[in-house]
């Protein structure tokens, strides 16, 4: 672990750590499957920033998902949508987790809400819309759509 990581996790740092630095350190933990440390880092970053960081909520939601803390992942997805209604990632993140919770109808509602807020002119709305169009009836699985999120 680097000195910077010790400073952040130990909360004994002398300089203010930026949201991007928290994100970098947390993503490193995530990549090494140290999800508890990643979660702690992202949470500390969110709590220490005067302005909410969309990316930190996104990364923390992904970490909650890996830890199967789905309720917390949904809360962070909701916060992502609140922070930026025009970014598709919040809708995809939240919808994916809702599916894992067996709440497919609610997930469909979130995807539709995202299509409405993103707007038809946005290229990301076409990704979401096409997938919904071809998905059919209930019991829908949106895995190809969620792959759009990619890795941290």
HUHU-V35614 format. One record per pair of residues at least 12 apart in sequence whose ideal C-beta (glycine too) atoms are under 7 Angstrom apart, sorted by sequence separation. I is the first residue (numbers start at 1). J is the second residue. D is the distance in Angstrom with one decimal. If there is no record, write none. Layout:
# HUHU-V35614
I|J|D ; I|J|D
This chain:
# HUHU-V35614
26|38|4.7 ; 29|41|6.1 ; 61|73|4.7 ; 64|76|6.5 ; 95|107|4.2 ; 98|110|6.5 ; 77|90|5.5 ; 80|93|6.4 ; 81|94|6.8 ; 115|128|5.3 ; 131|144|6.6 ; 8|22|6.6 ; 42|56|5.3 ; 46|60|6.7 ; 114|128|5.8 ; 115|129|5.4 ; 131|145|4.3 ; 26|41|3.8 ; 61|76|3.7 ; 95|110|4.5 ; 25|41|5.2 ; 26|42|4.6 ; 60|76|5.3 ; 61|77|5.3 ; 77|93|4.3 ; 78|94|6.3 ; 94|110|5.2 ; 95|111|5.1 ; 4|21|7.0 ; 8|25|5.5 ; 42|59|5.2 ; 43|60|6.4 ; 77|94|3.0 ; 111|128|5.7 ; 128|145|6.6 ; 42|60|3.8 ; 127|145|6.8 ; 22|41|5.8 ; 26|45|6.9 ; 57|76|4.8 ; 61|80|6.9 ; 91|110|5.5 ; 5|25|5.3 ; 22|42|6.7 ; 74|94|5.8 ; 77|97|6.4 ; 91|111|6.2 ; 4|25|6.6 ; 39|60|6.6 ; 42|63|6.2 ; 111|132|5.8 ; 127|148|5.9 ; 22|44|6.6 ; 23|45|6.8 ; 57|79|5.0 ; 58|80|5.9 ; 91|113|6.9 ; 22|45|2.9 ; 57|80|5.0 ; 74|97|5.3 ; 91|114|3.1 ; 39|63|4.8 ; 73|97|4.4 ; 74|98|6.5 ; 38|63|4.9 ; 19|45|5.7 ; 54|80|6.1 ; 57|83|7.0 ; 88|114|6.1 ; 70|97|5.1 ; 9|37|6.6 ; 35|63|5.5 ; 39|67|6.8 ; 54|83|5.0 ; 19|49|5.2 ; 54|84|5.7 ; 70|100|5.9 ; 88|118|5.9 ; 9|40|6.4 ; 35|66|5.1 ; 52|83|5.7 ; 58|89|5.8 ; 70|101|5.0 ; 86|117|6.7 ; 9|41|6.5 ; 23|55|5.4 ; 27|59|6.4 ; 35|67|5.3 ; 61|93|5.0 ; 65|97|5.8 ; 85|117|4.4 ; 86|118|6.0 ; 108|140|6.6 ; 8|41|6.0 ; 23|56|6.0 ; 26|59|5.7 ; 30|63|6.1 ; 54|87|7.0 ; 105|138|6.8 ; 19|53|4.0 ; 22|56|6.2 ; 104|138|6.2 ; 58|93|6.5 ; 104|139|6.5 ; 107|142|6.9 ; 8|44|6.5 ; 23|59|6.1 ; 88|124|4.0 ; 104|140|5.8 ; 19|56|5.8 ; 88|128|6.3 ; 99|142|6.2 ; 96|142|6.8 ; 95|142|6.4 ; 96|146|4.3 ; 92|145|6.6 ; 92|146|5.7 ; 92|148|6.3 ; 93|149|6.6 ; 92|149|5.5 ; 89|149|6.2 ; 62|152|5.8 ; 59|152|5.7 ; 31|152|7.0 ; 30|152|5.0 ; 27|152|4.8
